[in-house]
Amino acid sequence: MLVSISEAAKLAGVSRTTLYKKHIQTGTLTVTKNHQNRPEIDTSEIFRVFGSLNGTTKIEQPETQGLTLPLIDKNSVKIEQLQAELKHLQELLTEKDERIADLKKALNLIEYTQQTQSLTALKPHIQETKEPATPTPKQIPKTTKVSLLKRFKKWLNS
């Protein structure tokens, strides 16, 4: 609710001069202009700066001495129930994470086994088709070695 400067001073419990010099000019209180270009202050601003409004009546809280204990007991019971449920859910989550980790390991093992089996099945086929570029001495037949030697001797003798 917007009030005039005079009303704001009354609600704050200070003089208009004090309100102007200490609060409006320093920027502590925010002043707005109404449609007639007159300064007004929102009561929430007065409450923010001064903490309370003079001339307002305090609303007393009803006595709740007998009402608070059952409410506290109900809340503490509910808190305990929720904590137990939270603990149970955390345990289930941990078990789920462990199960997922075990399944991942099993899947990796299955994939590894399948890969090694397929490589093993391909290995004889690869060895059959693969021929070395240059023959090794063990691969040259013995008869070829002898015939070459005989040819060389003949050539030397001739």
BALUM-425079 format. One record per residue (C-alpha): residue number from 1; x, y, z; residue in three letters. Coordinates in nm, 4 decimals, m for minus. Each point is the difference from the previous one (the first is absolute). Layout:
N
n  xx  yy  zz  res
NUM  X  Y  Z  ALA
...
//
This chain:
158
n  xx  yy  zz  res
1  0.0000  0.0000  0.0000  MET
2  0.1379  0.3414  m0.0941  LEU
3  m0.0092  0.2833  0.2561  VAL
4  0.1026  0.3655  m0.0021  SER
5  0.3262  0.1190  0.1535  ILE
6  m0.1836  0.1319  0.3095  SER
7  m0.1799  m0.3309  0.0523  GLU
8  0.3238  m0.1895  m0.0571  ALA
9  0.1730  0.2105  0.2691  ALA
10  m0.2836  m0.0757  0.2447  LYS
11  0.0138  m0.3718  m0.0782  LEU
12  0.3790  m0.0020  0.0377  ALA
13  m0.0137  0.1999  0.3253  GLY
14  0.2362  0.2730  m0.1250  VAL
15  m0.0423  0.3578  m0.1138  SER
16  m0.0433  0.0955  m0.3667  ARG
17  0.3381  0.1747  0.0089  THR
18  0.1742  m0.3109  0.1317  THR
19  m0.1783  m0.2132  m0.2573  LEU
20  0.1164  0.2304  m0.2822  TYR
21  0.3581  0.0596  0.1171  LYS
22  0.0970  m0.3416  0.1339  LYS
23  m0.2005  m0.2370  m0.2143  HIS
24  m0.1307  0.1502  m0.3235  ILE
25  0.3045  0.2126  m0.0947  GLN
26  0.2439  m0.2821  0.0846  THR
27  m0.2038  m0.2445  m0.2074  GLY
28  m0.0949  m0.2279  0.2886  THR
29  m0.3701  0.0464  m0.0753  LEU
30  m0.1356  m0.0175  m0.3537  THR
31  m0.2466  0.2736  m0.0919  VAL
32  m0.2420  m0.0190  m0.2924  THR
33  m0.2184  0.2689  m0.1550  LYS
34  m0.3758  m0.0410  m0.0274  ASN
35  m0.2203  0.1128  m0.2918  HIS
36  m0.0027  0.3537  0.1437  GLN
37  0.3841  m0.0035  0.0139  ASN
38  m0.0013  m0.0076  0.3830  ARG
39  0.2575  m0.2138  0.1825  PRO
40  m0.1234  m0.3188  0.1640  GLU
41  0.1678  m0.2815  0.1887  ILE
42  m0.1098  m0.3600  0.0052  ASP
43  m0.0692  m0.1299  0.3503  THR
44  0.2129  m0.3067  m0.0740  SER
45  0.2974  0.2382  m0.0423  GLU
46  m0.0690  0.1537  0.3403  ILE
47  m0.0227  m0.3446  0.1532  PHE
48  0.3249  m0.1064  m0.1736  ARG
49  0.1943  0.2986  0.1328  VAL
50  m0.1557  0.0454  0.3449  PHE
51  m0.1039  m0.3557  0.0790  GLY
52  m0.3531  0.0851  0.1135  SER
53  m0.2738  0.2506  m0.0619  LEU
54  m0.1258  0.2273  0.2795  ASN
55  m0.3730  0.0205  0.0352  GLY
56  m0.0560  m0.3570  m0.1133  THR
57  m0.1313  m0.2594  0.2352  THR
58  0.1907  m0.3178  0.0650  LYS
59  m0.1756  m0.3224  m0.0743  ILE
60  0.0530  m0.2350  0.2895  GLU
61  0.0661  m0.3618  m0.0693  GLN
62  m0.2342  m0.2439  0.1698  PRO
63  0.1489  m0.2200  0.2674  GLU
64  0.1078  m0.3317  m0.1424  THR
65  0.1597  m0.1672  0.2995  GLN
66  m0.2267  m0.3011  m0.0114  GLY
67  m0.0036  m0.0161  m0.3798  LEU
68  0.3722  m0.0054  m0.0722  THR
69  0.0923  m0.3275  0.1681  LEU
70  m0.2291  m0.2270  m0.2009  PRO
71  0.1010  0.1834  m0.3152  LEU
72  0.3686  m0.0475  0.0834  ILE
73  m0.0596  m0.3674  0.0770  ASP
74  m0.1796  m0.0520  m0.3312  LYS
75  0.2746  0.1797  m0.1863  ASN
76  0.2796  m0.1921  0.1704  SER
77  m0.1729  m0.3302  m0.0776  VAL
78  m0.0459  0.1050  m0.3613  LYS
79  0.3659  0.1084  m0.0185  ILE
80  0.1125  m0.3374  0.1340  GLU
81  m0.2190  m0.1803  m0.2537  GLN
82  0.1379  0.2081  m0.2843  LEU
83  0.3584  m0.0557  0.1168  GLN
84  m0.0563  m0.3766  0.0114  ALA
85  m0.1535  0.0088  m0.3471  GLU
86  0.2908  0.2093  m0.1279  LEU
87  0.2521  m0.2465  0.1432  LYS
88  m0.1822  m0.2921  m0.1616  HIS
89  m0.0120  0.1763  m0.3362  LEU
90  0.3712  0.0807  0.0216  GLN
91  0.0740  m0.3683  0.0654  GLU
92  m0.2108  m0.0998  m0.3005  LEU
93  0.1821  0.2535  m0.2134  LEU
94  0.3372  m0.1353  0.1096  THR
95  m0.1105  m0.3566  m0.0791  GLU
96  m0.1247  0.1127  m0.3410  LYS
97  0.3327  0.1700  m0.0773  ASP
98  0.1910  m0.3134  0.1016  GLU
99  m0.2279  m0.2158  m0.2172  ARG
100  0.0557  0.2295  m0.2975  ILE
101  0.3774  m0.0179  0.0506  ALA
102  m0.0164  m0.3833  0.0134  ASP
103  m0.2092  m0.0129  m0.3169  LEU
104  0.2446  0.2289  m0.1801  LYS
105  0.2876  m0.2300  0.0969  LYS
106  m0.1933  m0.3040  m0.1212  ALA
107  m0.0812  0.1715  m0.3296  LEU
108  0.3650  0.0941  m0.0509  ASN
109  0.1035  m0.3599  0.0696  LEU
110  m0.2550  m0.1341  m0.2494  ILE
111  0.1149  0.2461  m0.2664  GLU
112  0.3648  m0.0917  0.0631  TYR
113  m0.0785  m0.3708  m0.0247  THR
114  m0.1879  0.0487  m0.3262  GLN
115  0.2852  0.2031  m0.1476  GLN
116  0.2634  m0.2585  0.0939  THR
117  m0.2152  m0.2813  m0.1394  GLN
118  m0.0478  0.1775  m0.3306  SER
119  0.3734  0.0751  m0.0210  LEU
120  0.0825  m0.3606  0.0776  THR
121  m0.2380  m0.1172  m0.2712  ALA
122  0.1619  0.2350  m0.2526  LEU
123  0.3609  m0.0823  0.0951  LYS
124  0.0400  m0.3268  m0.2031  PRO
125  m0.1599  0.1657  m0.2986  HIS
126  0.2393  0.2918  0.0243  ILE
127  0.3027  m0.2293  0.0321  GLN
128  m0.1054  m0.2034  m0.3087  GLU
129  m0.0415  0.3020  m0.2230  THR
130  0.3072  0.1826  0.1187  LYS
131  0.3209  m0.0883  m0.1850  GLU
132  0.3387  0.1449  0.0813  PRO
133  0.1493  0.2350  m0.2596  ALA
134  0.3385  m0.1735  m0.0120  THR
135  0.0458  m0.3722  0.0628  PRO
136  0.2157  m0.0990  0.2911  THR
137  0.2718  m0.2617  m0.0407  PRO
138  m0.2149  m0.2607  0.1693  LYS
139  m0.2696  0.0530  m0.2616  GLN
140  0.2356  m0.0628  m0.2969  ILE
141  0.0003  m0.3679  m0.0952  PRO
142  0.3294  m0.1782  0.0462  LYS
143  0.0070  m0.1195  m0.3571  THR
144  m0.0002  0.3564  m0.1259  THR
145  0.3037  0.0814  0.2148  LYS
146  0.1919  m0.2982  m0.1394  VAL
147  m0.0871  0.0695  m0.3587  SER
148  0.1143  0.3591  0.0328  LEU
149  0.3270  m0.1152  0.1505  LEU
150  0.0522  m0.2476  m0.2811  LYS
151  m0.0677  0.2674  m0.2574  ARG
152  0.2509  0.2321  0.1627  PHE
153  0.2722  m0.2677  m0.0028  LYS
154  m0.0669  m0.0711  m0.3631  LYS
155  0.0309  0.3607  m0.0837  TRP
156  0.3315  0.0291  0.1847  LEU
157  0.1396  m0.3042  m0.1737  ASN
158  m0.0935  0.1158  m0.3396  SER
//
